[in-house]
Amino acid sequence: MNLVLEAKHINKHFHKPKDFHVLKDISFDVKKGEFASIMGKSGSGKSTLLYILSTMDTDYTGELYLNNQLVTGKSHRELSRIRNKNIGFVFQFHYLLSEFSVIENVMLPAKKLAEKPYAEIERNANQKLEMLNIGHLAHQKASRISGGEKQRVAIARALINDPTILMGDEPTGNLDSHNSENVFNIFKNLKEEQGLSLLVVTHDEDFANRTDRIIQMEDGIIMNHLVNS
């Protein structure tokens, strides 16, 4: 079986102001081409888990595998490279640099990875923007485009290094229903047409109900997996 992500017995404590066991023995995996969502009330540990899975938080016990390789215990520098190459991230807020053009924002992670020449990165960025129907905005300043367009630029940026998994933390949390629908359809197409794996934390039940599987969290535990037919 082709696993893109695997978490084994992940535990996390917050130590201040007093010890709090926030994630309790979390084990699950995401298969290649699977679109999974994580749901749960505020404080259930969803976002904390996502930060560990995305390799941004290394203060946990247990093991995390990305593309069948153990990433737990690697140096911050190595993790930064692994993350930039393998994981695309879409947040609730787009975090675009407003003074940069749309295409410059999309190119940033690829320039940081520095594995391809500038012209190729630029070409790839244009392709991603075209794929998301915002190619015409390439040279607009990021500050000049609408909220829904900004989130699509953020998705293009997340895809620029052709990651194996796209993670989202409430990626539709800031959008109206029309733009939320757009984002869902983009994600679904990425899964169906490119075999991309997706793992999305969401409060939006309509969104979650249309993913392949819902991972339900409560008080730092995975309560159950609901497979959507």
BELKAFEN-V892781 format. One record per backbone hydrogen bond with DSSP energy under -1.0 kcal/mol. CO is the residue of the C=O (numbers start at 1). NH is the residue of the N-H. If there is no record, write none. Layout:
BEGIN
CO/NH, CO/NH
END
This chain:
BEGIN
1/3, 2/32, 4/67, 5/30, 6/65, 7/28, 8/63, 10/26, 11/61, 12/22, 12/23, 14/20, 20/14, 20/22, 23/12, 26/10, 28/7, 30/4, 30/5, 31/34, 34/198, 35/212, 35/213, 36/200, 37/215, 38/202, 39/217, 41/44, 44/220, 45/49, 46/50, 47/51, 48/52, 49/53, 50/54, 51/56, 51/57, 52/55, 58/60, 61/11, 63/8, 64/71, 64/72, 65/6, 66/69, 69/66, 71/74, 75/79, 76/80, 77/81, 78/82, 79/83, 80/84, 81/85, 82/86, 83/87, 86/164, 86/165, 88/167, 90/169, 97/100, 98/143, 100/142, 101/105, 102/106, 103/107, 104/108, 107/111, 108/112, 109/113, 110/114, 117/121, 118/122, 119/123, 120/124, 121/125, 122/126, 123/127, 124/128, 125/129, 126/130, 127/131, 128/132, 129/134, 130/133, 134/137, 135/138, 137/140, 138/103, 140/102, 141/144, 146/150, 147/151, 148/152, 149/153, 150/154, 151/155, 152/156, 153/157, 154/158, 155/159, 159/162, 164/197, 165/88, 166/199, 167/90, 168/201, 170/173, 172/175, 176/180, 177/181, 178/182, 179/183, 180/184, 181/185, 182/186, 183/187, 184/188, 185/189, 186/190, 187/191, 188/192, 189/193, 190/194, 190/196, 191/195, 197/166, 198/36, 199/168, 200/38, 201/170, 204/208, 205/209, 207/210, 208/211, 212/228, 213/37, 214/226, 215/39, 216/223, 218/221, 220/24, 221/218, 224/216, 226/214
END
